[in-house]
């Protein structure tokens, strides 16, 4: 029982950190006239990564009944992948603006 609470707490704290960073990147892209990059980050966060991970992790959770907690890790994984994309897009936008 304690393990499940620890997993939920870990997932929630990690999720919040990456959400904040991704939202900050979205605002930064908009301020730097990078509307397309901001849209890409938004779509990655909410559609592109959530659905595939949710499908895969739900299949695993249905197969192994003790792994239902795995579904809550979908959001941190999606946020981490989105953050990696955001950093790559930011580097490209930064070089193109020559600030």
Buried (B, 14 or more C-beta within 10 A) or exposed (E): EEEEEEBEEEBEEBBEBBBEBBEEBBEBBEEBEBEEBBEBBBEBBEEBBBEEBBEEBBEEBEEEEEEBBBBBBBBBBBBBBBBEBBEEBBEEBEEEEEE
